[in-house]
Amino acid sequence: MGQELYTGKNILITGGTGTIGRQLVQRLLQENPRVIRVFSRDEHKQFEMGIDFQEHSSKLRFLIGDVRDLQRLGRAMEDVNYVFHCAAMKHVPACEYNPFEAVQTNVIGTQNVIQAAMEKKVKKVLFVSTDKAISPTNTYGATKLTAERLISATEHHKGAKSTIFSSVRFGNVMSSRGSVIPLFQKQILENRRITLTDPTMLRYMMTPSQAINLILKANDLALGGEVFVLKMPLINVGELAEVVIENTKEKYGIQDEVLVEVIGLRSGEKRFEELMTDDEAATAYESEDMYIIPQDSKSDHYYKENYNKVFEKPYPDRNKTIQKQELSEWFLKEKMI
């Protein structure tokens, strides 16, 4: 990635106080931007983040606002060069029980980001999506798929507007707020018992640093309309639980046995996730660490010249999950426990 891409630039991160937003702020500060505007609706998280990033206060601006509010987004995007759209309702059960709230944030909110970015002549907008957008079985996945389509479709109807829109598709980010790892750890420390939906469940997982690297690589590469997908390893949730239990017991010197209670899939959950549809795989290209799904002939021509087509199934064999030893090494490297 060109080091000069963000130097002296104005950056807006929606959902900037979330796990990905915070990691992104930390990484982008190394690129010496002019300012990073952290846009979110939680004043307490902004207050805490302001303390954590106190030494960078001259480059950070905290803006209270909601992506549902187009006018507020427009003011936040004044003179902004790059937008990273991370704001979302992301918890599957919350979206299932409050579906129109999910629509307003994830779909209408994304359309508001698109509209404001074009009006303010933002250079690039990158949208953070999810593997749950593939063949969605829940409200969260359906709203993220719709938002992805809004982002890609903008390339076809933006006319003379020059803003470049693209998406990145993530699996689960390990140790992100509300994810299973901190939940398991809390349950172990408090109850010596964890609740597991299904030990055979498989999930694509990535570390926070992998997630941020993908975001920045994708934004650098984006020509318009693409969906970028990280090549993520599959993790067996039952084995993940074992690793969390082993690491937590070792760290806190716990001698007691930790019980595992299987509670079954929650509403809208799938046993197996996918990274791409077969139709997407037929048009996708791949680099060493990403799949790239172009949306028009202009970008397709560029990727045809510079990247290989994807010929095999775009997800590993379900029997080829990451080994427990490697998973433990991830935990140590990323200091996740």
PLY file of the C-alpha trace (Angstrom):
ply
format ascii 1.0
element vertex 337
property float x
property float y
property float z
element edge 336
property int vertex1
property int vertex2
end_header
0.00 0.00 0.00
1.31 3.44 -0.90
2.38 5.14 2.30
1.36 8.52 0.86
-2.28 7.52 0.29
-3.51 8.93 3.63
-0.73 11.41 4.41
-2.25 14.83 5.00
-5.74 13.54 4.14
-9.07 13.91 5.94
-10.67 10.58 6.89
-14.13 9.75 8.24
-14.88 6.42 9.96
-18.55 5.68 10.63
-18.95 3.35 13.58
-15.49 4.53 14.55
-15.78 3.51 18.21
-16.42 -0.16 17.36
-13.71 -2.83 17.36
-12.83 -2.43 13.67
-13.18 1.36 13.86
-10.74 1.65 16.77
-8.21 -0.66 15.13
-8.53 1.31 11.91
-7.93 4.60 13.71
-4.83 3.17 15.38
-3.45 1.95 12.05
-4.29 5.08 10.05
-2.61 7.36 12.60
0.66 5.76 11.47
0.03 7.16 7.97
0.12 10.77 9.26
-3.34 11.92 8.10
-4.45 15.51 8.59
-7.49 14.45 10.63
-9.54 11.34 11.41
-13.19 11.99 12.21
-14.72 9.30 14.42
-18.46 9.23 13.76
-20.74 7.24 16.08
-23.81 7.61 18.28
-22.32 6.50 21.62
-20.87 9.44 23.54
-19.47 7.25 26.32
-17.43 5.13 23.90
-16.17 8.33 22.29
-15.18 9.65 25.71
-13.28 6.43 26.51
-11.62 6.41 23.10
-10.59 10.03 23.52
-8.74 9.07 26.72
-7.11 6.02 25.09
-5.91 8.10 22.13
-5.07 11.24 24.10
-1.58 11.56 22.61
-3.17 11.85 19.14
-5.84 14.36 20.12
-4.64 16.91 17.55
-5.53 14.53 14.71
-8.80 13.10 16.06
-12.28 14.60 16.00
-15.20 12.85 17.69
-18.57 13.45 16.05
-21.85 12.30 17.59
-24.23 11.23 14.87
-26.22 8.43 13.28
-25.90 7.14 9.71
-29.70 7.30 9.57
-29.34 11.11 9.53
-28.35 12.21 6.01
-27.93 15.87 6.95
-25.57 15.04 9.81
-23.52 12.75 7.56
-23.23 15.56 5.03
-21.77 17.91 7.63
-19.40 15.19 8.86
-18.09 14.65 5.32
-17.13 18.26 4.61
-13.66 18.21 2.97
-13.26 14.46 3.60
-11.09 12.42 1.21
-11.76 8.86 2.40
-14.74 7.28 4.17
-14.65 3.88 5.88
-18.24 2.83 6.52
-18.13 0.48 9.54
-21.35 1.51 11.30
-23.93 -1.27 11.52
-26.35 -3.20 13.62
-24.43 -6.47 13.62
-25.77 -8.84 16.27
-27.88 -11.55 14.65
-30.51 -11.91 17.43
-30.93 -8.12 17.80
-31.53 -7.80 14.04
-33.96 -10.75 14.08
-36.10 -9.19 16.79
-35.78 -5.61 15.51
-35.72 -6.12 11.72
-36.77 -2.64 10.62
-34.19 -1.08 12.94
-31.59 -3.19 11.12
-32.97 -1.98 7.77
-32.79 1.65 8.85
-29.17 1.41 10.01
-27.67 -1.13 7.61
-29.60 -0.33 4.42
-30.91 3.23 4.64
-27.80 4.26 6.58
-25.58 2.93 3.79
-27.63 4.76 1.15
-27.20 7.94 3.21
-23.42 7.41 3.27
-23.46 6.97 -0.52
-25.55 10.11 -1.05
-23.51 12.30 1.29
-20.20 11.06 -0.15
-21.21 11.93 -3.71
-22.52 15.35 -2.69
-19.31 16.16 -0.80
-17.05 14.77 -3.57
-15.34 12.20 -1.33
-12.57 10.36 -3.22
-13.25 6.80 -1.99
-15.81 5.02 0.20
-15.15 1.52 1.54
-18.06 -0.44 3.03
-17.44 -3.21 5.59
-19.69 -6.21 4.84
-19.92 -9.79 6.12
-19.87 -13.40 4.93
-23.42 -13.63 6.33
-24.49 -11.64 3.24
-24.03 -14.82 1.18
-27.28 -16.81 0.84
-28.58 -14.98 3.93
-30.84 -16.78 6.38
-31.20 -13.89 8.82
-32.09 -10.21 8.82
-28.51 -9.12 9.47
-27.18 -10.97 6.42
-30.06 -9.78 4.23
-29.51 -6.12 5.16
-25.75 -6.40 4.59
-26.33 -8.03 1.18
-28.67 -5.20 0.25
-26.10 -2.63 1.41
-23.38 -4.36 -0.64
-25.62 -4.17 -3.71
-26.31 -0.48 -3.07
-22.56 0.20 -2.94
-21.80 -1.73 -6.13
-24.83 -0.38 -8.02
-23.75 3.20 -7.33
-20.97 2.73 -9.89
-23.64 2.38 -12.59
-25.79 5.39 -11.73
-23.43 7.96 -10.21
-23.05 9.71 -13.56
-20.28 12.31 -13.58
-19.60 11.91 -9.86
-16.05 10.67 -9.28
-16.40 8.96 -5.87
-15.20 5.33 -5.92
-17.29 2.85 -3.91
-16.27 -0.69 -2.94
-16.88 -3.31 -0.23
-14.85 -5.72 1.87
-16.45 -8.94 3.05
-15.33 -10.23 6.46
-15.85 -13.38 8.45
-15.83 -13.15 12.24
-13.18 -10.86 13.66
-11.63 -12.62 16.64
-12.12 -10.84 19.97
-14.30 -8.11 18.48
-16.85 -6.66 20.90
-19.79 -9.03 21.34
-17.97 -11.91 19.64
-17.72 -15.40 21.06
-14.17 -15.27 22.48
-14.71 -12.54 25.11
-18.11 -14.14 25.88
-16.49 -17.54 26.50
-13.81 -15.94 28.68
-16.39 -14.06 30.76
-18.42 -17.24 31.26
-15.32 -19.21 32.30
-14.21 -16.60 34.84
-17.68 -16.07 36.32
-19.39 -19.48 36.10
-16.76 -22.10 35.09
-19.24 -22.99 32.34
-19.63 -21.92 28.70
-22.67 -22.08 26.42
-21.98 -23.40 22.92
-24.56 -23.23 20.13
-23.17 -26.19 18.14
-19.69 -27.74 18.46
-19.70 -28.76 14.76
-20.35 -25.20 13.58
-17.72 -23.80 11.20
-16.88 -20.12 10.92
-14.45 -18.05 8.87
-12.32 -16.08 11.27
-9.66 -13.42 11.02
-7.55 -11.54 13.49
-8.10 -7.78 13.96
-4.75 -6.99 12.27
-5.72 -9.14 9.25
-9.02 -7.27 9.04
-7.33 -3.86 9.00
-4.74 -4.95 6.41
-7.56 -6.13 4.14
-9.44 -2.85 4.49
-6.39 -0.77 3.56
-5.29 -3.06 0.70
-8.79 -3.08 -0.73
-9.22 0.68 -0.52
-5.87 1.21 -2.23
-6.79 -1.18 -5.05
-10.45 -0.24 -5.55
-11.47 0.96 -9.01
-15.20 0.99 -8.26
-17.92 -1.50 -7.36
-15.71 -4.42 -6.32
-16.23 -6.73 -3.39
-12.96 -7.81 -1.76
-12.95 -11.03 0.29
-10.12 -12.11 2.59
-8.95 -15.70 2.26
-9.82 -16.72 5.80
-9.26 -20.05 7.53
-12.20 -22.10 8.73
-12.44 -22.63 12.46
-14.42 -25.34 14.22
-16.33 -23.58 17.00
-16.06 -26.58 19.31
-12.26 -26.56 18.98
-12.23 -22.78 19.42
-14.05 -23.24 22.73
-11.42 -25.79 23.83
-8.58 -23.38 23.01
-10.29 -20.49 24.87
-10.83 -22.74 27.90
-7.20 -23.96 27.89
-5.72 -20.47 27.47
-8.03 -18.84 30.03
-7.37 -21.55 32.65
-3.62 -21.20 32.12
-3.64 -17.40 32.28
-5.76 -17.17 35.43
-4.48 -20.33 37.13
-7.92 -21.98 37.15
-7.87 -25.57 38.36
-11.62 -26.24 38.23
-13.21 -28.12 35.36
-15.03 -25.89 32.88
-18.31 -27.37 31.67
-19.57 -26.96 28.09
-23.34 -26.64 27.64
-24.63 -27.10 24.08
-27.71 -24.89 23.59
-28.41 -25.24 19.83
-28.46 -22.70 17.00
-30.00 -19.30 17.65
-32.73 -17.85 15.44
-31.39 -17.11 11.96
-27.99 -18.78 12.48
-26.37 -21.07 9.91
-24.19 -24.05 10.72
-21.79 -23.21 7.87
-20.97 -19.85 6.30
-19.80 -19.14 2.73
-17.45 -16.52 1.31
-18.90 -16.25 -2.19
-21.74 -17.65 -4.25
-20.86 -19.99 -7.13
-21.88 -17.24 -9.56
-19.48 -14.80 -7.90
-16.70 -17.40 -7.96
-17.16 -17.69 -11.73
-16.30 -14.00 -12.19
-13.81 -13.56 -9.32
-10.06 -13.05 -9.42
-7.60 -13.83 -6.67
-4.42 -12.43 -5.18
-2.31 -14.12 -2.55
-4.61 -13.10 0.30
-7.86 -11.90 -1.31
-10.60 -12.75 -3.75
-11.75 -9.81 -5.90
-15.25 -9.75 -7.38
-15.48 -6.97 -10.03
-18.87 -5.53 -10.94
-18.29 -3.99 -14.36
-16.29 -4.48 -17.55
-13.88 -1.62 -16.82
-12.57 -3.10 -13.58
-12.89 -6.65 -14.95
-10.47 -5.76 -17.76
-7.91 -4.46 -15.24
-8.12 -7.54 -13.03
-7.95 -9.86 -16.04
-4.64 -8.25 -16.96
-3.16 -8.40 -13.47
-4.71 -11.30 -11.51
-5.62 -14.97 -11.90
-9.19 -16.20 -12.17
-10.65 -18.33 -9.39
-11.09 -21.86 -10.73
-11.80 -23.84 -7.61
-14.44 -23.65 -4.90
-13.81 -20.31 -3.15
-13.82 -21.80 0.31
-11.67 -24.58 1.71
-12.88 -28.12 2.23
-15.00 -28.29 5.39
-12.66 -30.98 6.67
-9.68 -28.62 6.43
-10.17 -26.43 9.46
-7.33 -24.61 11.17
-5.47 -26.78 13.69
-5.80 -26.13 17.42
-2.06 -25.50 17.77
-2.12 -22.73 15.17
-5.23 -21.30 16.80
-3.40 -21.14 20.16
-0.49 -19.35 18.45
-2.93 -16.76 17.08
-4.19 -16.12 20.59
-0.66 -15.52 21.87
0.38 -13.33 18.93
-2.72 -11.14 19.00
-2.93 -11.11 22.84
-6.59 -12.11 22.60
-6.68 -13.60 26.10
0 1
1 2
2 3
3 4
4 5
5 6
6 7
7 8
8 9
9 10
10 11
11 12
12 13
13 14
14 15
15 16
16 17
17 18
18 19
19 20
20 21
21 22
22 23
23 24
24 25
25 26
26 27
27 28
28 29
29 30
30 31
31 32
32 33
33 34
34 35
35 36
36 37
37 38
38 39
39 40
40 41
41 42
42 43
43 44
44 45
45 46
46 47
47 48
48 49
49 50
50 51
51 52
52 53
53 54
54 55
55 56
56 57
57 58
58 59
59 60
60 61
61 62
62 63
63 64
64 65
65 66
66 67
67 68
68 69
69 70
70 71
71 72
72 73
73 74
74 75
75 76
76 77
77 78
78 79
79 80
80 81
81 82
82 83
83 84
84 85
85 86
86 87
87 88
88 89
89 90
90 91
91 92
92 93
93 94
94 95
95 96
96 97
97 98
98 99
99 100
100 101
101 102
102 103
103 104
104 105
105 106
106 107
107 108
108 109
109 110
110 111
111 112
112 113
113 114
114 115
115 116
116 117
117 118
118 119
119 120
120 121
121 122
122 123
123 124
124 125
125 126
126 127
127 128
128 129
129 130
130 131
131 132
132 133
133 134
134 135
135 136
136 137
137 138
138 139
139 140
140 141
141 142
142 143
143 144
144 145
145 146
146 147
147 148
148 149
149 150
150 151
151 152
152 153
153 154
154 155
155 156
156 157
157 158
158 159
159 160
160 161
161 162
162 163
163 164
164 165
165 166
166 167
167 168
168 169
169 170
170 171
171 172
172 173
173 174
174 175
175 176
176 177
177 178
178 179
179 180
180 181
181 182
182 183
183 184
184 185
185 186
186 187
187 188
188 189
189 190
190 191
191 192
192 193
193 194
194 195
195 196
196 197
197 198
198 199
199 200
200 201
201 202
202 203
203 204
204 205
205 206
206 207
207 208
208 209
209 210
210 211
211 212
212 213
213 214
214 215
215 216
216 217
217 218
218 219
219 220
220 221
221 222
222 223
223 224
224 225
225 226
226 227
227 228
228 229
229 230
230 231
231 232
232 233
233 234
234 235
235 236
236 237
237 238
238 239
239 240
240 241
241 242
242 243
243 244
244 245
245 246
246 247
247 248
248 249
249 250
250 251
251 252
252 253
253 254
254 255
255 256
256 257
257 258
258 259
259 260
260 261
261 262
262 263
263 264
264 265
265 266
266 267
267 268
268 269
269 270
270 271
271 272
272 273
273 274
274 275
275 276
276 277
277 278
278 279
279 280
280 281
281 282
282 283
283 284
284 285
285 286
286 287
287 288
288 289
289 290
290 291
291 292
292 293
293 294
294 295
295 296
296 297
297 298
298 299
299 300
300 301
301 302
302 303
303 304
304 305
305 306
306 307
307 308
308 309
309 310
310 311
311 312
312 313
313 314
314 315
315 316
316 317
317 318
318 319
319 320
320 321
321 322
322 323
323 324
324 325
325 326
326 327
327 328
328 329
329 330
330 331
331 332
332 333
333 334
334 335
335 336
